[in-house]
Amino acid sequence: MSEAEEQPGDRPEDDPPRRRPALVILAVVVAALLVCCCSAAVGLLISWSAGLFHPGA
């Protein structure tokens, strides 16, 4: 096959960079950490307001 017969996407250097899956994985990890941290903070807040951290009288 000569260069004149090659299609525009035939060469590997014509392919777009494949960074999308890495960004999706990173976004999922960040979202999971955010959910975990927020749920832990809410749990601590509820425990504090319920008096679980106050010394017994």
Sequence and secondary structure as in RCSB ss.txt:
>XXXX:A:sequence
MSEAEEQPGDRPEDDPPRRRPALVILAVVVAALLVCCCSAAVGLLISWSAGLFHPGA
>XXXX:A:secstr
  GGG  TT SGGGS    HHHHHHHHHHHHHHHHHHHHHHHHHHHHHHTTTTS   
